Amino acid sequence: MTFRGWLLDLYLNQEEGLTLWFIGEDDRRICFRQAFPVSFYAAGPSEQLRALWKQVSGKAGVLGLSRRQKQDVFVADPVDVMQVDMDSPASQVRLFRDIEADFPNLTYYDADVTIGTRYMARHGVFPLALCELEADENQLIQSIHPLNTRWDLIPDLPPLRIFELKPDCDPNRGKVRSLLMRTDRFARHVPLDPAGDYLRLINEALADYDPDIFVTDWGDSWLIPFLNAQSEEKGIPLQLNRDATRPVRWQKETTYFSYGHIIYRPEEAHLFGRCHVDRKSSMMWSDYSLAGTLEMARVTTLPIEKAARVSPGQGISAMQVITALEKDVLVPYQKRQVEEFKSGMQLIQSDRGGMVYQPKVGLHMDVAQVDFVSMYPAVIIKGNISPEVPLPDLLEPAREELGVVPLTLKPLYKKRVEIKKKIRQYPPDHPMVATLKERANALKWLLVVCFGFLGYKNARYGRIEAHEAVTKGGREVLLRAKEVAESEGFEVLHMYVDALWIKKKGCSKPEHFTDVISKINLHTGLTINLDGIYRWVAFLPSKTDTRIPIANRYFGVFQSGEIKVRGLEARRRDTPIWIAAVQKQMIALLGQARTKAELSACIFEAFSFYYTSLQKLEENQVPVDQLVINGKVSYALEAYKASTASVRAARQMEAAGIPVKPGMRIRFIYRKGEPDVFAWDLGKPIDPLEVNKPKYIELLAKAGSAVLAPFGISEGLFREWSENRSIQLKLEYESTERAR
């Protein structure tokens, strides 16, 4: 039979190789199977390879053994390897577990490549790829061909059925009384009745609607464990999987270090035949939602469930592996390369990071921000920077043939640029704009982490010297851009890694910056765009020393009315929702000013809003849940010598029997007396009268003073004015303005 449809899910079949689920063009959901032999390689001393040959020869699942020469990106000449051909991925996993223990000193390749990545490299098929396949009467695939690519700008997507299920409240804070089920056909609340009828209703809805994507809130941490426990207790089978022969697969919790942070990932519930996406566990959901998650799955070949949960770093790693397999380059199992020795002077010269030109603190009018489009990926591509390629001379590549890393990034970079162009073809309120922006954000994060992965010690294709070459090229690009801008009469107020803030008297419209942007493009060879023109922008100093500027701490309003904030409390994850909202609204009120003359009235209006908010706090009109602080513990609690507020709250949770792991977020409220914090996830109610108002007034004053500091209002004065002196504020501020 010939079949056309979209690939939804792919996983190991212990007997025959792979199981694949497709959404047919006729809207059917069909399961196929496919034999999928695989190979892995071993390199090392000849005597050990002979011993390995004798051990695995004739083993179950081994199809053949041979000697080959293959390319390792970290070795100049081809490597002599022993190739082990296996009848299925499952057999390979079992065999490799044994031989790794018996031969730990051998170097292994292609041993832990994921199934989706192998499948993409061999057949060109990826999640949601439109395919044409030939299968026999037993649904066994004989051949398969993709009808589109990962790089299609507007891909032909299947009619996905999306089923949402979530509790009526945060299960960590209250008693869940009902579940909300929602699809494009219906929405209904399902009460959690003692008889368990809700389990039957969920089963019926799943069977009737037969969803492809199962979207939950707290699905991993509470909902699915709760439903499974209730199903077992009440004797009512719950069929979450489309593949009825498989139970829910649980992936263990983990804690890991990433970009200076300890990250905790709870247990994950994975389904077979359909995809489970937990919005609360999805790492980047707030940045790119479902459309971005599907884009991430397409370009990285990660399963949709995994693409939703993992960091973009795992995505870029999978893409590099695909490139290597397509080039017939070995994929190292465990990287063994170390950084080359450098003297102290060499370290100083090479490891200098990105270019930062400290801003001119204060308020500036009619400032243009120009950004290089994905600068570091562009530098990698232009300079052909890859671990196996000689380093470039600044931006000039040492050879023309692209290495693994730039070859991976080039179509990704091009696709993001094309999507950004496509966005500009639609009016701002067009429904396609939101979807395209989410997809562009997903690609942006992949491009962002590719640079960091070059210097990551465990990255398969990482090399610290290549990482340093990228920052060196980035510094050169920014210096060339600065020279061009200044030669055109512009003042450079600030430079930060990939962006410049420039101004020139009489330049306040986009066309005034066209020539300088064109000349920067010409002199750098990289694309730079006008991000926008600020009516005004304020660069802020250090909180501890007002004489020291901070590179990434500023806010301003573009001519379009859009507000941009960096480095303020409103951008921090640990800031209470209410304080962040007050700060944002103060900036929005300042943003009404179109000229410097209009700022005076707007400043007073912003302070008046602050003062009104302060009164609401004092009068207990602020909901307690909006005062929750989202803290974090990075280590085991016994490792802490100093007891921070987050640690004290975490110890309350531990005392109540709630496990606390490194990297976990700890929510708490500041309260009066002892203990001075209240762990929010204990689920107990808190009396609003117990809230430590002076502490929240202090936090609010810091947030408010950060907004008004560029206008000559110090934090000390701000705190004084917080004590019912709103009229005095106006008089003192106007007096200060006259003195200026």
Secondary structure as UniProt FT lines:
FT   STRAND          2..13
FT   TURN            14..16
FT   STRAND          17..24
FT   TURN            25..26
FT   STRAND          29..34
FT   STRAND          38..43
FT   HELIX           46..56
FT   TURN            57..58
FT   TURN            60..61
FT   STRAND          62..71
FT   TURN            73..74
FT   STRAND          79..86
FT   HELIX           89..102
FT   TURN            104..105
FT   STRAND          107..109
FT   HELIX           115..123
FT   TURN            127..128
FT   STRAND          130..135
FT   TURN            137..138
FT   STRAND          140..146
FT   TURN            150..151
FT   STRAND          162..167
FT   TURN            171..173
FT   STRAND          178..182
FT   STRAND          187..191
FT   TURN            194..195
FT   HELIX           197..209
FT   STRAND          213..216
FT   HELIX           219..223
FT   HELIX           224..234
FT   TURN            244..245
FT   STRAND          249..251
FT   STRAND          254..258
FT   TURN            259..260
FT   STRAND          261..265
FT   STRAND          268..270
FT   STRAND          275..278
FT   TURN            279..281
FT   TURN            283..284
FT   HELIX           285..300
FT   HELIX           304..309
FT   HELIX           312..326
FT   TURN            327..328
FT   HELIX           344..350
FT   STRAND          356..357
FT   STRAND          362..372
FT   TURN            373..374
FT   HELIX           375..383
FT   TURN            387..388
FT   TURN            394..395
FT   HELIX           404..423
FT   TURN            424..425
FT   TURN            428..429
FT   HELIX           431..454
FT   TURN            457..458
FT   TURN            460..461
FT   HELIX           464..487
FT   TURN            488..489
FT   STRAND          491..496
FT   TURN            497..498
FT   STRAND          499..503
FT   TURN            505..506
FT   HELIX           510..513
FT   HELIX           514..524
FT   STRAND          528..541
FT   TURN            546..547
FT   STRAND          549..558
FT   TURN            559..560
FT   STRAND          563..566
FT   HELIX           569..571
FT   TURN            573..574
FT   HELIX           577..590
FT   TURN            591..592
FT   HELIX           596..598
FT   HELIX           599..618
FT   TURN            619..620
FT   HELIX           624..627
FT   STRAND          629..632
FT   HELIX           637..639
FT   HELIX           645..655
FT   TURN            656..657
FT   TURN            662..663
FT   STRAND          665..671
FT   STRAND          677..679
FT   HELIX           680..682
FT   HELIX           688..690
FT   HELIX           693..708
FT   HELIX           709..711
FT   HELIX           715..721
FT   TURN            722..724
FT   HELIX           726..739
//
